Structure formats: C-alpha cells, structure tokens
Amino acid sequence: MQLSHSRAVLLMLLVTLMWSTAGVVTRHLEAARSFEVTFWRSAFNALALVAALLWLRGPRLWADLRTGGAALWVSGLCWMVMYTNFMLAITMTSVAMVLITMAIAPLLTALFARVFLRHVLPGRTWAAIGVAGLGISWMFGQQALAPGASMTGALVALGVPIAGATNWVLLQHLHQRHAADPTVRAPDMLPAVLIGAVLSAAVTLPLALPFSATGHDLTLLAGLGVFQLAIPCLLAVALTRVLPAPEISLLCLLEVVFGVLLAWLGAGEEPGSNALAGGALVIGALLCNEWLGLRARRDVPLQGRVA
C-alpha cells in the first residue's frame, strides 16, 4: 500500500507504544529471571516471525535467507543485540536506567548517518534531538546518578542504541542505493528480524537452563514475543522505506516516555514531577519537529511502498 509521511509517523508512534510494554510486563513475572526471560521472549518472537513471514513471503522466505547476503546477516546481528541486551538490562536494573541509556540512539543515528551516508540534517532535527535529550536527562538523571546505583545494567543496555543506530543507517543505505540505481536489487530485509530472534534465543538458551518460568510467566512472555517484538519490528523495518533513519530514531524516543508511564501506572514505579516535566520536553520536541517538517514539505507527501 502507498504510505504518506504523516501516516508513517503515526504508525511509528504505534510501534514505539508496543515496544514500551516490555518493562511493565516484566515486572509482573513470577519466577522467570534474566537469561530465561530473554530466551522465552526471543523464542516466542521467532515463532511469530516464522508464521508472519511465511504468510507474507511463502516458501520464498527460505530462499531469501540463503541469498540475502552480508547486509541481511549484519542487520540480523543488530536485531540480536537489541533483543538480547534490552531484556537482560531490564532484568538487571530499573526501567528508567535502561531507557536513559537507550535515549542516546538519535544522536548516534544522526552521527552515523552523517559520517557514513553524508546526510545533511536540517537544523530542526538537530534542535529536536537536543531538546529531547535534555528532557530525558531531566527525567532520569538523578535516578541514574543516585548513590549505590549499579551501572552494569546501563552498560548492557548501551549495546541497544549502538546496534539500533547501525541497523537504521544500514537499512537507509540499502534503500538509497536502490533508489539511485534501480538495476541494483533491493534486498528484502524483513528476514533479518527473524535471524535476530533465532540468534538471540540460541545464545541465551544455555544460560537460561534450568527453566523456572510458570505458566503465568510463559503467557506474558509469549505476549511480549508477538506483540512487543514481532509485529512492531516488522513494521519498523517496513517504515524505513518512508522515514529517514534519524527521524525514526528520534520518534523512538517516545518509547522512553511511554515505557516510564506504563511502568508507573502498571507496576508502581512512580517517575515523579521531574520525569513528567522531562516527558513534556520530549513530546514537545517531537511534535515541533514533525510540524516544521510538514510545513517544509508544503503538504507534498513522501510516498513509499510497504511490502
């Protein structure tokens, strides 16, 4: 289907909302911990992705996995790091600490896009990134620097924005190369999401044994695998055909706001007035950036095709 820029932005907001449910759901697990949580979520994610991609691609899925080339597997490794490090970090420290660390993703994506793709970013995007980063620092800075706070979870979480920035810029590069030379076959990068899920489950399985998850835990983790990972990640890959990498990463900052609010409402992790004020800065920066971008485009939508 044809997708305008504004509709792609709205769909990306839904993606970030779905991603943000991991923290609050994890807080309601009964027995599963650490590597087991990561394994089950990735395993259920992989099963859901196999079903979805077979429905979308049919038997061609297996051929795409064999012939996808280095880019497909590099993207798959990025997804593996994002899946694994995020969930491990969530079980090691607070939702706030993980999301603070992940908040550097727009800066890394913009930097990678500038260095590797020679992108010239508009001033409004740099300003929005700066204001949003300031808002996130305001929200959680004191929690991150609190005496006795462990930084292990934050260091594990650091792999998420690095892998995410690498992945978005790689996908953008592939789309730009195909647009510049239509004779160059555009690789189907949706299977990379499946590769990441399978690798994540395989890496964490030995460390997850012996299993201790209850039926309640498995139900919650299955929900995360399908609705917090499989569906939004497929949508995110498809949306890279419409939205530039820095803008996707900037919109992903809303996961911070959504995630903290859900943890507050659903698990009692109250953010306090500083977090609410910082969240207002983040949302304001995003809305201002999108409004200015819409004016700059003079109501001419950027068309893309979502497969």
Backbone as CSV, one residue per row, in Angstrom:
resi,resn,N_x,N_y,N_z,CA_x,CA_y,CA_z,C_x,C_y,C_z
1,MET,0.834,-1.190,0.000,0.000,0.000,0.000,0.868,1.239,0.000
2,GLN,0.307,2.341,-0.542,1.003,3.612,-0.516,0.883,4.222,0.886
3,LEU,1.980,4.786,1.360,2.005,5.313,2.716,2.614,6.705,2.693
4,SER,1.852,7.706,3.130,2.371,9.059,3.201,3.284,9.210,4.401
5,HIS,4.042,10.288,4.414,4.963,10.532,5.524,4.215,10.680,6.837
6,SER,3.131,11.413,6.842,2.393,11.646,8.090,1.805,10.347,8.633
7,ARG,1.299,9.481,7.750,0.760,8.203,8.208,1.877,7.284,8.697
8,ALA,3.032,7.376,8.054,4.173,6.585,8.513,4.590,7.008,9.916
9,VAL,4.545,8.301,10.191,4.877,8.805,11.532,3.895,8.257,12.564
10,LEU,2.612,8.292,12.243,1.604,7.763,13.172,1.814,6.274,13.422
11,LEU,2.159,5.544,12.370,2.393,4.113,12.526,3.641,3.867,13.365
12,MET,4.648,4.714,13.209,5.856,4.582,14.022,5.568,4.886,15.481
13,LEU,4.659,5.787,15.760,4.256,6.055,17.144,3.608,4.816,17.760
14,LEU,2.789,4.113,16.976,2.190,2.874,17.463,3.270,1.831,17.740
15,VAL,4.265,1.771,16.881,5.371,0.840,17.076,6.071,1.109,18.412
16,THR,6.361,2.378,18.698,7.049,2.708,19.946,6.184,2.387,21.156
17,LEU,4.877,2.566,21.039,3.979,2.217,22.143,4.021,0.715,22.406
18,MET,4.031,-0.081,21.359,4.090,-1.534,21.531,5.432,-1.948,22.126
19,TRP,6.518,-1.336,21.663,7.832,-1.639,22.230,7.905,-1.319,23.720
20,SER,7.215,-0.276,24.142,7.350,0.232,25.507,6.695,-0.642,26.566
21,THR,5.992,-1.703,26.165,5.288,-2.543,27.137,6.204,-3.535,27.846
22,ALA,7.443,-3.685,27.397,8.324,-4.721,27.952,8.575,-4.523,29.441
23,GLY,8.864,-3.289,29.846,9.215,-3.037,31.240,8.103,-3.390,32.205
24,VAL,6.900,-2.910,31.940,5.793,-3.140,32.861,5.405,-4.607,32.906
25,VAL,5.435,-5.292,31.755,5.089,-6.714,31.748,6.122,-7.523,32.519
26,THR,7.399,-7.205,32.339,8.459,-7.927,33.034,8.316,-7.829,34.542
27,ARG,7.824,-6.709,35.019,7.673,-6.520,36.466,6.590,-7.426,37.063
28,HIS,5.789,-8.058,36.232,4.721,-8.932,36.724,5.051,-10.419,36.553
29,LEU,6.291,-10.739,36.198,6.690,-12.135,36.103,6.824,-12.732,37.503
30,GLU,6.530,-14.006,37.616,6.550,-14.670,38.920,7.893,-15.329,39.232
31,ALA,8.450,-16.077,38.297,9.651,-16.854,38.590,10.765,-16.681,37.563
32,ALA,10.444,-16.419,36.322,11.466,-16.311,35.267,12.346,-15.091,35.511
33,ARG,13.636,-15.257,35.293,14.584,-14.180,35.529,15.652,-14.154,34.434
34,SER,16.240,-13.007,34.234,17.447,-12.780,33.446,17.441,-13.508,32.099
35,PHE,18.381,-14.463,31.911,18.547,-15.098,30.605,17.320,-15.899,30.199
36,GLU,16.592,-16.453,31.171,15.394,-17.206,30.818,14.326,-16.284,30.242
37,VAL,14.185,-15.103,30.822,13.231,-14.123,30.293,13.582,-13.784,28.855
38,THR,14.864,-13.539,28.615,15.312,-13.183,27.272,15.094,-14.333,26.294
39,PHE,15.417,-15.556,26.730,15.236,-16.709,25.852,13.781,-16.892,25.439
40,TRP,12.870,-16.921,26.397,11.469,-17.180,26.064,10.888,-16.081,25.178
41,ARG,11.220,-14.828,25.480,10.698,-13.746,24.645,11.213,-13.881,23.217
42,SER,12.505,-14.165,23.056,13.081,-14.308,21.722,12.534,-15.539,21.013
43,ALA,12.327,-16.632,21.751,11.804,-17.856,21.141,10.382,-17.652,20.631
44,PHE,9.532,-17.041,21.453,8.169,-16.764,21.005,8.169,-15.758,19.854
45,ASN,9.089,-14.808,19.906,9.233,-13.845,18.817,9.588,-14.561,17.520
46,ALA,10.533,-15.500,17.600,10.951,-16.238,16.405,9.797,-17.047,15.817
47,LEU,9.014,-17.702,16.665,7.871,-18.478,16.178,6.855,-17.575,15.481
48,ALA,6.573,-16.419,16.091,5.620,-15.492,15.487,6.134,-14.955,14.159
49,LEU,7.444,-14.698,14.096,8.025,-14.175,12.861,8.006,-15.212,11.748
50,VAL,8.268,-16.458,12.077,8.200,-17.517,11.059,6.803,-17.562,10.455
51,ALA,5.774,-17.520,11.330,4.396,-17.559,10.838,4.082,-16.336,9.986
52,ALA,4.492,-15.148,10.458,4.177,-13.917,9.731,4.904,-13.853,8.393
53,LEU,6.190,-14.215,8.394,6.965,-14.108,7.162,6.582,-15.189,6.148
54,LEU,6.199,-16.365,6.628,5.699,-17.374,5.690,4.390,-16.926,5.060
55,TRP,3.572,-16.222,5.841,2.322,-15.688,5.286,2.608,-14.588,4.272
56,LEU,3.608,-13.737,4.566,3.944,-12.639,3.658,4.742,-13.104,2.447
57,ARG,5.672,-14.039,2.662,6.622,-14.405,1.611,6.413,-15.806,1.047
58,GLY,5.798,-16.681,1.825,5.660,-18.054,1.383,7.011,-18.756,1.380
59,PRO,7.165,-19.797,0.565,8.437,-20.537,0.515,9.635,-19.662,0.129
60,ARG,9.369,-18.519,-0.485,10.475,-17.623,-0.866,11.279,-17.154,0.346
61,LEU,10.694,-17.236,1.553,11.404,-16.828,2.764,12.724,-17.566,2.907
62,TRP,12.715,-18.896,2.673,13.934,-19.677,2.863,14.979,-19.317,1.819
63,ALA,14.537,-19.024,0.603,15.481,-18.594,-0.433,16.077,-17.240,-0.087
64,ASP,15.250,-16.331,0.456,15.750,-15.010,0.852,16.795,-15.124,1.956
65,LEU,16.598,-16.060,2.881,17.573,-16.252,3.955,18.899,-16.761,3.405
66,ARG,18.839,-17.611,2.378,20.070,-18.167,1.810,20.809,-17.159,0.947
67,THR,20.079,-16.286,0.264,20.701,-15.400,-0.728,20.718,-13.935,-0.295
68,GLY,20.378,-13.659,0.945,20.270,-12.271,1.394,21.573,-11.518,1.445
69,GLY,22.685,-12.233,1.536,23.977,-11.576,1.538,24.390,-11.055,2.906
70,ALA,25.549,-10.385,2.929,26.132,-9.917,4.188,25.240,-8.904,4.892
71,ALA,24.595,-8.005,4.124,23.779,-6.961,4.739,22.653,-7.553,5.580
72,LEU,22.037,-8.623,5.080,20.946,-9.257,5.808,21.426,-9.798,7.149
73,TRP,22.603,-10.414,7.155,23.105,-11.016,8.381,23.666,-9.971,9.338
74,VAL,24.222,-8.895,8.820,24.646,-7.802,9.699,23.433,-7.190,10.399
75,SER,22.366,-6.982,9.634,21.136,-6.476,10.229,20.589,-7.466,11.256
76,GLY,20.654,-8.763,10.949,20.208,-9.775,11.897,20.993,-9.736,13.193
77,LEU,22.310,-9.547,13.102,23.133,-9.423,14.306,22.740,-8.196,15.123
78,CYS,22.421,-7.109,14.433,21.969,-5.904,15.143,20.672,-6.174,15.907
79,TRP,19.741,-6.858,15.255,18.486,-7.209,15.930,18.763,-8.125,17.121
80,MET,19.700,-9.066,16.988,20.026,-9.956,18.092,20.516,-9.163,19.308
81,VAL,21.411,-8.214,19.069,21.925,-7.395,20.173,20.801,-6.581,20.808
82,MET,19.943,-6.008,19.991,18.843,-5.218,20.543,17.905,-6.070,21.373
83,TYR,17.524,-7.248,20.853,16.638,-8.146,21.597,17.266,-8.574,22.922
84,THR,18.515,-9.040,22.843,19.155,-9.656,23.999,19.535,-8.637,25.054
85,ASN,20.243,-7.592,24.650,20.739,-6.626,25.627,19.613,-5.882,26.325
86,PHE,18.570,-5.548,25.578,17.475,-4.805,26.203,16.829,-5.616,27.315
87,MET,16.506,-6.876,27.020,15.778,-7.664,28.012,16.664,-8.011,29.196
88,LEU,17.938,-8.293,28.949,18.846,-8.541,30.063,18.964,-7.307,30.950
89,ALA,19.089,-6.148,30.324,19.237,-4.918,31.100,17.991,-4.635,31.937
90,ILE,16.811,-4.915,31.369,15.566,-4.688,32.102,15.512,-5.536,33.369
91,THR,16.086,-6.751,33.313,16.068,-7.624,34.485,17.190,-7.307,35.464
92,MET,18.142,-6.455,35.069,19.278,-6.135,35.920,19.160,-4.795,36.622
93,THR,18.341,-3.907,36.079,18.231,-2.578,36.661,16.839,-2.031,36.387
94,SER,16.611,-0.778,36.724,15.280,-0.191,36.586,14.969,0.118,35.128
95,VAL,13.676,0.207,34.839,13.230,0.599,33.504,13.811,1.961,33.153
96,ALA,13.815,2.867,34.117,14.332,4.216,33.870,15.794,4.192,33.454
97,MET,16.619,3.391,34.160,18.045,3.341,33.845,18.274,2.843,32.416
98,VAL,17.539,1.806,32.019,17.684,1.257,30.671,17.281,2.296,29.627
99,LEU,16.170,2.955,29.865,15.673,3.906,28.878,16.546,5.151,28.778
100,ILE,17.183,5.536,29.879,18.142,6.655,29.805,19.257,6.301,28.836
101,THR,19.809,5.111,29.012,20.920,4.691,28.162,20.498,4.610,26.703
102,MET,19.311,4.097,26.452,18.816,3.972,25.083,18.523,5.325,24.444
103,ALA,18.389,6.361,25.261,17.991,7.667,24.738,19.056,8.322,23.863
104,ILE,20.284,7.772,23.874,21.319,8.359,23.009,21.194,7.880,21.568
105,ALA,20.221,7.005,21.286,20.076,6.451,19.933,19.952,7.514,18.841
106,PRO,19.128,8.570,19.003,19.037,9.562,17.920,20.361,10.249,17.629
107,LEU,21.139,10.537,18.677,22.430,11.173,18.456,23.366,10.239,17.706
108,LEU,23.389,8.970,18.082,24.240,8.012,17.385,23.786,7.808,15.946
109,THR,22.479,7.735,15.735,21.963,7.530,14.376,22.292,8.724,13.489
110,ALA,22.081,9.921,14.018,22.403,11.118,13.243,23.892,11.176,12.930
111,LEU,24.727,10.817,13.917,26.174,10.825,13.701,26.581,9.794,12.657
112,PHE,26.040,8.572,12.767,26.364,7.528,11.795,25.876,7.911,10.393
113,ALA,24.675,8.506,10.318,24.139,8.918,9.017,24.985,10.019,8.400
114,ARG,25.483,10.903,9.240,26.333,11.991,8.749,27.677,11.454,8.252
115,VAL,28.263,10.513,9.019,29.595,10.002,8.688,29.540,9.032,7.509
116,PHE,28.593,8.098,7.522,28.588,7.018,6.534,27.711,7.307,5.316
117,LEU,26.662,8.106,5.494,25.754,8.393,4.382,25.863,9.827,3.883
118,ARG,26.675,10.630,4.553,26.867,12.043,4.173,25.551,12.826,4.233
119,HIS,24.682,12.459,5.161,23.433,13.197,5.299,23.687,14.593,5.847
120,VAL,22.976,15.555,5.304,22.967,16.902,5.862,21.648,17.056,6.598
121,LEU,21.712,17.084,7.901,20.491,17.119,8.699,19.987,18.545,8.853
122,PRO,18.673,18.753,8.751,18.127,20.092,8.970,18.325,20.532,10.412
123,GLY,18.409,21.828,10.588,18.615,22.359,11.924,17.520,21.963,12.896
124,ARG,16.282,21.856,12.392,15.164,21.495,13.277,15.360,20.108,13.871
125,THR,15.963,19.178,13.098,16.176,17.832,13.615,17.242,17.828,14.696
126,TRP,18.341,18.567,14.464,19.368,18.672,15.493,18.797,19.317,16.757
127,ALA,17.995,20.362,16.573,17.411,21.043,17.743,16.474,20.111,18.502
128,ALA,15.658,19.346,17.751,14.723,18.427,18.391,15.467,17.335,19.154
129,ILE,16.540,16.824,18.570,17.337,15.815,19.256,17.914,16.385,20.549
130,GLY,18.417,17.605,20.472,18.991,18.231,21.657,17.964,18.453,22.756
131,VAL,16.796,18.987,22.382,15.758,19.235,23.375,15.235,17.935,23.967
132,ALA,15.040,16.928,23.107,14.567,15.633,23.603,15.592,14.995,24.530
133,GLY,16.861,15.082,24.176,17.901,14.550,25.050,17.955,15.275,26.374
134,LEU,17.750,16.598,26.326,17.702,17.364,27.567,16.533,16.926,28.434
135,GLY,15.383,16.684,27.790,14.214,16.246,28.539,14.429,14.907,29.213
136,ILE,15.076,13.977,28.500,15.323,12.659,29.073,16.329,12.754,30.216
137,SER,17.360,13.568,30.041,18.320,13.765,31.116,17.647,14.359,32.350
138,TRP,16.730,15.279,32.117,15.997,15.894,33.223,15.118,14.871,33.929
139,MET,14.510,13.968,33.137,13.597,12.985,33.725,14.303,12.031,34.669
140,PHE,15.437,11.502,34.227,16.009,10.374,34.955,17.437,10.572,35.440
141,GLY,17.981,11.736,35.250,19.379,11.956,35.606,19.686,11.653,37.057
142,GLN,18.841,12.124,37.976,19.106,11.911,39.391,18.978,10.441,39.777
143,GLN,18.079,9.722,39.094,17.962,8.291,39.372,19.208,7.549,38.914
144,ALA,19.725,7.933,37.738,20.907,7.259,37.204,22.143,7.522,38.064
145,LEU,22.226,8.726,38.668,23.401,9.110,39.446,23.211,8.903,40.938
146,ALA,22.153,8.235,41.336,21.873,8.020,42.760,22.974,7.182,43.388
147,PRO,23.352,7.488,44.650,24.397,6.711,45.337,24.036,5.228,45.395
148,GLY,25.018,4.393,45.088,24.799,2.952,45.150,24.158,2.345,43.927
149,ALA,23.807,3.164,42.951,23.162,2.638,41.746,24.174,1.850,40.925
150,SER,23.787,0.649,40.492,24.657,-0.187,39.671,24.595,0.258,38.222
151,MET,25.774,0.327,37.592,25.833,0.740,36.198,25.933,-0.457,35.243
152,THR,25.915,-1.683,35.796,26.035,-2.867,34.937,24.892,-2.931,33.932
153,GLY,23.663,-2.721,34.418,22.516,-2.755,33.524,22.606,-1.701,32.437
154,ALA,23.090,-0.505,32.801,23.220,0.569,31.821,24.270,0.221,30.771
155,LEU,25.367,-0.427,31.185,26.402,-0.817,30.230,25.889,-1.886,29.273
156,VAL,25.095,-2.838,29.789,24.482,-3.835,28.915,23.517,-3.159,27.946
157,ALA,22.737,-2.213,28.473,21.759,-1.506,27.635,22.428,-0.656,26.565
158,LEU,23.684,-0.274,26.775,24.380,0.571,25.803,24.472,-0.090,24.433
159,GLY,24.475,-1.423,24.412,24.520,-2.104,23.127,23.282,-1.880,22.282
160,VAL,22.148,-1.541,22.923,20.901,-1.380,22.173,20.951,-0.168,21.242
161,PRO,21.281,1.041,21.732,21.320,2.172,20.797,22.433,2.071,19.761
162,ILE,23.561,1.441,20.110,24.636,1.274,19.134,24.178,0.349,18.000
163,ALA,23.580,-0.777,18.374,23.082,-1.706,17.355,21.923,-1.101,16.577
164,GLY,21.045,-0.371,17.267,19.907,0.245,16.592,20.336,1.286,15.577
165,ALA,21.281,2.149,15.960,21.766,3.166,15.034,22.430,2.530,13.823
166,THR,23.217,1.485,14.055,23.862,0.774,12.946,22.823,0.182,12.001
167,ASN,21.793,-0.407,12.573,20.771,-1.059,11.759,19.990,-0.054,10.927
168,TRP,19.529,1.042,11.542,18.744,2.036,10.797,19.557,2.624,9.651
169,VAL,20.816,2.924,9.906,21.649,3.530,8.862,21.935,2.521,7.749
170,LEU,22.143,1.257,8.103,22.338,0.222,7.089,21.113,0.091,6.190
171,LEU,19.936,0.042,6.792,18.702,-0.068,6.005,18.517,1.154,5.108
172,GLN,18.829,2.335,5.643,18.699,3.551,4.843,19.663,3.528,3.661
173,HIS,20.891,3.045,3.898,21.874,2.960,2.822,21.400,2.042,1.705
174,LEU,20.820,0.905,2.056,20.338,-0.042,1.050,19.211,0.553,0.220
175,HIS,18.295,1.250,0.873,17.188,1.873,0.138,17.690,2.990,-0.777
176,GLN,18.659,3.774,-0.303,19.201,4.857,-1.120,19.961,4.317,-2.328
177,ARG,20.695,3.237,-2.133,21.453,2.650,-3.251,20.510,2.132,-4.329
178,HIS,19.412,1.515,-3.893,18.441,1.015,-4.868,17.746,2.169,-5.583
179,ALA,17.435,3.268,-4.843,16.780,4.416,-5.466,17.696,5.088,-6.488
180,ALA,18.999,5.118,-6.195,19.942,5.754,-7.116,20.181,4.915,-8.361
181,ASP,20.096,3.593,-8.204,20.326,2.695,-9.337,19.298,1.562,-9.269
182,PRO,18.160,1.729,-9.933,17.100,0.712,-9.865,17.532,-0.665,-10.356
183,THR,18.651,-0.740,-11.096,19.121,-2.052,-11.549,19.722,-2.865,-10.407
184,VAL,20.077,-2.178,-9.324,20.610,-2.868,-8.152,19.439,-3.440,-7.358
185,ARG,19.443,-4.726,-7.158,18.332,-5.380,-6.457,18.291,-4.941,-4.998
186,ALA,17.126,-4.476,-4.570,16.954,-4.081,-3.175,16.715,-5.336,-2.340
187,PRO,17.601,-5.650,-1.398,17.417,-6.870,-0.607,16.201,-6.769,0.303
188,ASP,15.552,-7.894,0.509,14.420,-7.963,1.428,14.979,-8.125,2.839
189,MET,14.850,-7.079,3.667,15.467,-7.086,4.982,14.540,-7.563,6.090
190,LEU,13.301,-7.881,5.770,12.403,-8.385,6.804,12.916,-9.676,7.443
191,PRO,13.504,-10.615,6.684,14.018,-11.825,7.338,15.102,-11.559,8.374
192,ALA,15.751,-10.390,8.332,16.778,-10.080,9.332,16.189,-10.056,10.732
193,VAL,14.930,-9.651,10.842,14.264,-9.632,12.139,14.169,-11.054,12.689
194,LEU,13.873,-12.006,11.817,13.813,-13.412,12.221,15.195,-13.929,12.594
195,ILE,16.203,-13.588,11.814,17.567,-14.006,12.128,17.959,-13.537,13.527
196,GLY,17.643,-12.288,13.841,17.978,-11.756,15.156,17.292,-12.509,16.279
197,ALA,16.016,-12.861,16.070,15.274,-13.585,17.104,15.848,-14.975,17.334
198,VAL,16.161,-15.682,16.249,16.713,-17.034,16.377,18.081,-16.998,17.051
199,LEU,18.933,-16.067,16.651,20.254,-15.961,17.262,20.151,-15.601,18.743
200,SER,19.240,-14.702,19.088,19.061,-14.313,20.485,18.629,-15.502,21.331
201,ALA,17.666,-16.281,20.823,17.208,-17.460,21.561,18.331,-18.490,21.689
202,ALA,19.104,-18.680,20.616,20.173,-19.676,20.639,21.277,-19.288,21.618
203,VAL,21.621,-18.004,21.657,22.703,-17.542,22.535,22.308,-17.640,24.009
204,THR,21.059,-17.334,24.319,20.635,-17.299,25.720,20.134,-18.637,26.250
205,LEU,19.841,-19.609,25.374,19.297,-20.892,25.834,20.207,-21.599,26.842
206,PRO,21.504,-21.782,26.570,22.328,-22.496,27.554,22.369,-21.808,28.918
207,LEU,22.280,-20.483,28.916,22.341,-19.730,30.167,20.991,-19.653,30.863
208,ALA,19.927,-20.042,30.153,18.577,-19.977,30.725,18.216,-21.234,31.506
209,LEU,18.964,-22.314,31.306,18.664,-23.588,31.971,19.173,-23.592,33.412
210,PRO,18.480,-24.259,34.329,17.183,-24.935,34.158,16.036,-23.924,34.174
211,PHE,14.966,-24.212,33.433,13.838,-23.295,33.351,13.071,-23.255,34.676
212,SER,12.575,-22.072,34.998,11.761,-21.907,36.207,10.477,-21.130,35.947
213,ALA,10.231,-20.751,34.693,9.052,-19.946,34.364,7.769,-20.716,34.656
214,THR,6.791,-20.018,35.207,5.471,-20.596,35.439,4.613,-20.423,34.188
215,GLY,3.428,-21.035,34.207,2.502,-20.847,33.096,2.121,-19.394,32.924
216,HIS,1.973,-18.678,34.048,1.680,-17.234,34.009,2.801,-16.482,33.302
217,ASP,4.060,-16.834,33.654,5.204,-16.173,33.027,5.249,-16.428,31.529
218,LEU,5.015,-17.679,31.131,5.074,-18.021,29.715,4.000,-17.295,28.914
219,THR,2.842,-17.091,29.519,1.781,-16.337,28.831,2.212,-14.903,28.588
220,LEU,2.784,-14.285,29.621,3.242,-12.894,29.473,4.388,-12.793,28.462
221,LEU,5.316,-13.718,28.525,6.465,-13.669,27.617,6.060,-13.973,26.182
222,ALA,5.066,-14.835,26.002,4.550,-15.074,24.651,3.918,-13.804,24.098
223,GLY,3.180,-13.085,24.949,2.601,-11.811,24.514,3.667,-10.809,24.122
224,LEU,4.765,-10.768,24.891,5.861,-9.873,24.534,6.493,-10.286,23.204
225,GLY,6.703,-11.578,23.019,7.333,-12.049,21.793,6.547,-11.685,20.549
226,VAL,5.215,-11.735,20.654,4.371,-11.470,19.481,4.080,-9.981,19.332
227,PHE,3.548,-9.363,20.404,3.012,-8.006,20.281,4.011,-6.909,20.643
228,GLN,5.025,-7.251,21.438,6.022,-6.231,21.783,7.232,-6.306,20.862
229,LEU,7.416,-7.444,20.175,8.569,-7.588,19.299,8.202,-7.871,17.849
230,ALA,7.577,-9.015,17.580,7.413,-9.465,16.195,6.676,-8.439,15.336
231,ILE,5.493,-8.053,15.757,4.676,-7.137,14.946,5.325,-5.761,14.805
232,PRO,5.713,-5.085,15.900,6.295,-3.752,15.721,7.633,-3.753,15.005
233,CYS,8.447,-4.802,15.171,9.740,-4.820,14.487,9.573,-4.977,12.974
234,LEU,8.624,-5.793,12.548,8.341,-5.907,11.116,7.864,-4.570,10.562
235,LEU,6.995,-3.897,11.318,6.517,-2.584,10.877,7.666,-1.584,10.799
236,ALA,8.566,-1.615,11.787,9.671,-0.661,11.811,10.570,-0.832,10.594
237,VAL,10.872,-2.090,10.216,11.703,-2.329,9.038,11.016,-1.791,7.789
238,ALA,9.707,-2.035,7.675,8.972,-1.558,6.508,8.953,-0.035,6.447
239,LEU,8.877,0.611,7.602,8.785,2.074,7.635,10.095,2.759,7.263
240,THR,11.215,2.024,7.257,12.472,2.639,6.825,12.424,3.010,5.346
241,ARG,11.432,2.504,4.604,11.295,2.879,3.194,10.647,4.242,3.035
242,VAL,10.090,4.774,4.110,9.406,6.062,4.049,10.099,7.105,4.915
243,LEU,10.515,6.711,6.106,11.086,7.654,7.065,12.607,7.545,7.081
244,PRO,13.333,8.678,7.096,14.789,8.635,7.182,15.240,8.125,8.543
245,ALA,16.450,7.565,8.577,16.953,6.929,9.795,16.967,7.863,11.008
246,PRO,17.472,9.119,10.904,17.462,9.977,12.089,16.054,10.263,12.606
247,GLU,15.083,10.381,11.707,13.720,10.658,12.142,13.113,9.446,12.850
248,ILE,13.383,8.243,12.353,12.902,7.040,13.027,13.482,6.959,14.434
249,SER,14.781,7.203,14.547,15.419,7.127,15.850,14.882,8.184,16.800
250,LEU,14.572,9.357,16.267,14.000,10.418,17.093,12.612,10.030,17.583
251,LEU,11.802,9.497,16.708,10.463,9.060,17.110,10.542,7.932,18.143
252,CYS,11.575,7.120,18.048,11.729,6.032,19.011,11.952,6.540,20.432
253,LEU,12.334,7.812,20.564,12.486,8.376,21.901,11.183,8.331,22.694
254,LEU,10.071,8.297,21.996,8.796,8.225,22.711,8.651,6.925,23.486
255,GLU,9.431,5.918,23.134,9.408,4.689,23.921,9.800,4.974,25.367
256,VAL,10.692,5.952,25.558,11.097,6.333,26.906,9.898,6.837,27.695
257,VAL,9.166,7.747,27.092,8.003,8.329,27.772,6.935,7.272,28.023
258,PHE,6.595,6.535,26.962,5.567,5.502,27.099,5.982,4.441,28.123
259,GLY,7.242,4.005,28.051,7.704,2.947,28.937,7.648,3.339,30.397
260,VAL,8.049,4.567,30.692,8.032,5.025,32.086,6.601,5.206,32.574
261,LEU,5.753,5.748,31.735,4.352,5.915,32.131,3.684,4.567,32.394
262,LEU,3.942,3.575,31.548,3.351,2.257,31.745,3.888,1.596,33.008
263,ALA,5.199,1.755,33.262,5.767,1.199,34.491,5.185,1.891,35.722
264,TRP,4.888,3.164,35.595,4.281,3.924,36.688,2.854,3.448,36.945
265,LEU,2.068,3.368,35.880,0.665,3.008,36.035,0.472,1.520,36.313
266,GLY,1.326,0.685,35.717,1.105,-0.750,35.810,1.951,-1.486,36.818
267,ALA,3.044,-0.854,37.302,3.922,-1.550,38.249,4.307,-0.689,39.435
268,GLY,3.779,0.515,39.521,4.028,1.361,40.680,5.366,2.062,40.697
269,GLU,6.122,2.092,39.560,7.388,2.821,39.515,7.095,4.289,39.194
270,GLU,6.839,5.049,40.235,6.405,6.437,40.050,7.568,7.296,39.567
271,PRO,7.412,8.022,38.450,8.503,8.823,37.915,8.710,10.150,38.632
272,GLY,7.675,10.696,39.233,7.806,11.970,39.903,7.634,13.159,38.975
273,SER,7.643,14.347,39.555,7.373,15.566,38.790,8.479,15.871,37.788
274,ASN,9.742,15.554,38.126,10.835,15.803,37.191,10.671,14.979,35.915
275,ALA,10.250,13.741,36.081,10.042,12.881,34.911,8.902,13.405,34.049
276,LEU,7.848,13.882,34.682,6.729,14.409,33.910,7.141,15.658,33.132
277,ALA,7.925,16.521,33.774,8.390,17.731,33.084,9.305,17.376,31.924
278,GLY,10.204,16.408,32.131,11.090,15.982,31.051,10.329,15.337,29.915
279,GLY,9.309,14.547,30.261,8.495,13.932,29.223,7.793,14.953,28.366
280,ALA,7.363,16.051,28.992,6.727,17.117,28.223,7.710,17.715,27.220
281,LEU,8.982,17.846,27.606,10.000,18.363,26.681,10.185,17.415,25.497
282,VAL,10.217,16.109,25.771,10.409,15.138,24.702,9.259,15.194,23.707
283,ILE,8.035,15.141,24.231,6.867,15.165,23.348,6.809,16.477,22.577
284,GLY,7.105,17.585,23.263,7.087,18.881,22.595,8.100,18.950,21.462
285,ALA,9.300,18.403,21.696,10.331,18.420,20.656,9.897,17.598,19.450
286,LEU,9.309,16.446,19.700,8.863,15.596,18.596,7.749,16.251,17.794
287,LEU,6.771,16.804,18.498,5.659,17.452,17.805,6.132,18.647,16.990
288,CYS,7.038,19.444,17.565,7.560,20.620,16.859,8.334,20.206,15.613
289,ASN,9.157,19.160,15.739,9.929,18.687,14.591,9.013,18.212,13.467
290,GLU,7.973,17.454,13.818,7.066,16.951,12.797,6.264,18.080,12.153
291,TRP,5.854,19.055,12.940,5.077,20.170,12.392,5.924,21.001,11.440
292,LEU,7.175,21.301,11.838,8.057,22.065,10.962,8.393,21.273,9.694
293,GLY,8.573,19.967,9.854,8.848,19.138,8.688,7.678,19.103,7.725
294,LEU,6.472,19.066,8.268,5.286,19.061,7.425,5.173,20.367,6.641
295,ARG,5.454,21.465,7.303,5.429,22.769,6.614,6.502,22.829,5.529
296,ALA,7.687,22.264,5.832,8.774,22.322,4.853,8.440,21.527,3.599
297,ARG,7.693,20.463,3.787,7.314,19.652,2.622,6.155,20.254,1.835
298,ARG,5.550,21.316,2.389,4.473,22.037,1.697,3.343,21.109,1.273
299,ASP,3.019,20.212,2.212,1.894,19.312,2.023,2.065,18.323,0.892
300,VAL,3.316,18.154,0.428,3.586,17.142,-0.604,4.072,15.902,0.101
301,PRO,3.275,14.810,0.136,3.667,13.623,0.910,4.803,12.874,0.250
302,LEU,5.670,12.327,1.096,6.677,11.414,0.602,6.050,10.041,0.476
303,GLN,6.042,9.512,-0.723,5.385,8.234,-0.965,6.402,7.097,-0.806
304,GLY,5.947,6.027,-0.260,6.770,4.840,-0.129,5.889,3.619,-0.299
305,ARG,6.508,2.510,-0.405,5.765,1.255,-0.553,6.159,0.331,0.584
306,VAL,5.155,-0.142,1.310,5.393,-1.084,2.394,5.029,-2.461,1.900
307,ALA,5.997,-3.341,1.916,5.742,-4.700,1.428,5.382,-5.615,2.578
